[in-house]
Amino acid sequence: MKRFLFFISFILFTGIASFANHITGGEMYYTLTSQTGNNYTYHVVLKLYRDCFTNGAQLDNSAPISIFDRITGVSVFNTSVPRDRIVTLNLGSPNPCITNPPAVCYEVGYYEFDVTLAGSVNGYVVSYQRCCRIAGINNLSNSSSVGATYTAEIPGTSSLLTAPANNSAKFIGRLCCISIYL
């Protein structure tokens, strides 16, 4: 657990100077692609959102992702995942009840990789962390210096022997409802 906390602290403190504030959100999920005995292969996807109208840096070319034992926090896998693609999302038809709807545009960076993990009693946490978010988020003081962590948990066999043979939750649907923090 101490290594996990050290890793998070290191990324936060060193990342402040090296990244611009352009992340507006993200999500991480995985899909089980195969199983051989007690080995499970997952396809992991990290999606990071960037406001198209931000003058800051572009989405990173790669994302450092780590996998930890869910209970002990011991690192079991580290990689740097290259960005696969960027998709631009625009709010084309806002709800007619919105007076003077704002222009809404997001760039979504996709970072994808496959990993094979042995089934474990404790399970795993897949994690990505970076600094910083956009400035002016109402519910965060100094939001442009606050980082974000995106995780997905792979369950262990302690709750159910077949628990690792699953997929994580995943958001689906269209870009229809967006909260804007000014």
N, C-alpha and C positions, 0 to 999 in steps of 0.2 A: 504494500500500500504506500510505503514511503517513496518508492521509486516512481509510482504513478503520480503522486502529488508533486514530486520533484520535476518530473517530465512536464506536467501541466504548468507549474510555475515557471520553468525554463522557457517554454514556448510563449507564455504570456509576456514575460519581461523582455525576452529578446525579440519577439515579434512586433512589439510596439514601434520600434524604430525602423523595421524593415518592410512593413506593409502599409499601404494607404487605406483610408477608411471608406470602403465601398461595399461591404457585404450587407445585404438587407435581409437575408434569411437563407435557409437551406434545409435539407432533409437527407437522411441516410436510411437505406433499407437493403435487405439481402433476399435472395431467392436460392433455395436448395436446388442444385443442378444435377447432383448425383451422390450416391452413397455406395461405398464398397466396404463391407464389414463395419468397423467402427470409425471409418473415415468419411467425413462429410465435406463435399465440395459446394461452396456457395459463390454466387455471383453478387458482388457488393457494388452498390451505386451510391455515390455522393452527388447531390445536386446543390450547387451554390447559386444564389440569386444576387444580381447586381442591378441597381437602378440605371437604366440607359441614360438618364439625364445627369448623372454624377460626373463631375470633371476629374475624379480621382483615377487611380490605376485600374487597369483592366483585370479580368479574372486571372488568377495565377495559372501558369503553364502546368504546374503539378501540385499535388496535394499530399502532404505527409500523413499517412494513416497508420495507426497502431492497433493491435489487438491485445487485450489483457485478459487474464484469468478474472472472471467476474467477482470472485470472493476475495482472493489474495491481492489482486492488483498487479501481479507479476506480468511483465511484458512477455508475450509469446510470439509476436510477429510484428515487424515494422517494414513499411515500404513507402516509396514515393510513387504516386499514381499520376501518370500524365493525363492532362485534360483531353477528353475524347472529342468533344464538340461543344459548340455554343448555340443555343436556340434562343431566338428573340420572341417574347410574348408581349402582345399589345392588347389593351382593353379596347375592343372595337365597337361594341354596342353596349354602353353603360345603361343601367336601369333608368327608364324614363322619369322616375321619381326623383332622380338626383339633379338638382339645379346646378348649372355650370360645372359639369363633371370635369375633374382634372385629367390631364393626359397621363396615361399609365403605360409604362414600358419597362420590361425586365429582360435582362440577358441571363440565361440559365446555363451555367457550366456543368458539364457531366464528366465525372471521374469514375471509371469503372474498372474492376479487376476481379479475378477469380482467386479463391484461396481454399485450400483443403486443410481441415482441422480434425484432429481426433476427438471423438465424443468424450466429454469430461463430466465429472460429477458436478463441478461448479459452473460450467458454461463460460461464455466469453462476452466481452464488451468490445465492439468495434468502435473506434473513436477517431475523430478529426477535430482539431482545435486550431483557431487562428485569431489574430487580432486584425482588424478592428471593424466596428460597425459604422453605419452612417451617423453623421452628427445630427443632433436635434431630436432624438427619440425621447418622448415625454416621460416615460417611466424609468429612464436610466440617466443617472447623473453622469455627465461627461461621456456620453455614449460613443463618441468617436475614439475613445481610448479603452473601451470595454470589448473584450473578446467574445467569441462564441464557440460552443462545443456541440458537435452533432454526434450522436451515438446510436448504435443498434445493439440490442442484447440477444445473444444466441443462448437459449436455455440449456442448462445442464441436465444430466440424467438423474439428479437427486429427486426431482419432482415426478418425473416420468421417464422410463427407459428410452422411449422413442422421441422425447422432447427435442433433441437436436435436428430431427428430420422435419423441419418446418420452414416457413417463410415468414419474414417480419411483416408488420403492418406497412401499408404503402398508400399514400394519398393518390386518389384518382379523381378525374373530373376536369372541368375546364377552368380557365382563368375567368372567374365570374365575380368574385367578391373579394375586394382588397381593402385592408385597413391601411390608411395613410396616416403616419405620425408627422405632424408639422412642428 
